[in-house]
Amino acid sequence: MNNHHLFVSRRRIQGLLLTVTLAGGIAGPARAQVTASVSGRVEDASGAAVAGAAVIVTSLETGAGRMVTTDAAGTYRVLLLPVGRYEVKAEASGFKATLETGITLVVGEEAVVNLRLQVGAVQNR
């Protein structure tokens, strides 16, 4: 292989790498924009935070669910959810479960869903 051919091959490879890098840079942000998130606070009937509550965000279209646990302030956050229709359920020991339905997430949305738990036996819905 002569030097000229080697130089041309390197230039083609560099051009290809640049193209792939630029395409990834364009596709990366576009991909990130097709998701949404849900966050909120879980509290008891008096408005006090419920730490350690299980919050389940379920897609009504696919049935896929994601579970998170509330922090000491009773807050939760579920990121990178595909757009679509959802329900959000919260449950904690010593409380009745609560379910919020009719949540439709659109591209880039950060929906806030606050949930209030009533004292009582845990119920499965």
N, C-alpha and C positions, 0 to 999 in steps of 0.2 A: 504494500500500500504506500503510495507516495504521500508527501506532506500535504499537498493540495487537497487530496481526497479526505485525509484525516481532518483537516481544517473544516471542510464542508460538512462532514459528518457531525463534528462537534457543534457547528452552528445550527444544524437541523435539530439536534438533541436539545440545545439551549432554547431554541424557538418553541419546541414542543413542550418543554418544561414550563416556559413562560405562559404558554397558552393554557395548560392544565392549571397552573397556579391562578391565573386570572379567572378562569371559569369557576374554580373552587371559591374564589373570593366573591364572585357574583352569586353563585348558587347558595353559599353559606347563609348570608343574610336573608335571602328569599325563603329558604327553608325555615329559618327561625321565625319568620313572620306568619307562618300558617298554624301557629299554636296560640293558646290562650292560657290563662291561669285562674285559679279560684283561691281566695283567701278569706279569712274572717276570724270571728271570735266565738267561742262556745262559753255560754254563761248559764248560771242557774236562775231560778225564778226571781231571786232578789237582785240579779245583775252582777253577781260575783263570778269571777273567772272559774272555769272548770279545767284544771290542769290534768293532763293525762287522759283526756277523752279521746276515743277513737273516732276519726272522721273519715268516712268512705265516700269518695267521689266516683260515681258510676256513669259511664256512657250509656244512654238509652238506645243508641244505635248498635253498639257492638257488645254491650254487656260487660265490657272490661272495667274493672274498678281499681282505684288506687287508694291505699289507706295511709294516713299519717296520724300522728299523735299531737295533741295540743301541748304547747309549752306552759311554763309557770303562769304566764299572763292569759292563758286560755286561747292563744292565737294559733292559727295553722295556715299553711300555704302549700298549694299543689301546683307545680309548674309544668310547662310543656305538655299541656293537654291538647289533643287534636280538637279542632272546632267541631261543634255539634251540640246536641241536647244532652243534659246531665241532670242527675239528682244528687243531693248531698245529704248524707245521713250522719248523725252524731250519736254516740252512746258512751255511757260511763257507768261504773258500778254505783248502784243506789239511785239511778235515774231511769226514767222511761226514755227510750230512744226517740229521736225526732228526725223527721224527714222533710227536706225542702225539695220540691219538684218544679218543673217548668223553667229550668235554667238553660238558656241557649247562649253558648259561647261563640263569639265571632272572632275573626283574625285580630290578634294583638290585644284582645280584651283582658282586663284584670278584674274579673267579677268579684264582688264582695258579698259573701253569704254568711251572715251572723246567725247563730243557732241558739235557741234557749231550751234548756232541759228542765223538765219537771221532776220533782222528787217522786220516787216510786220504784216498783220492781222493774228490772230490765225486761223489755219486750222485744221480741224479734218481729220485724215487719217484712 
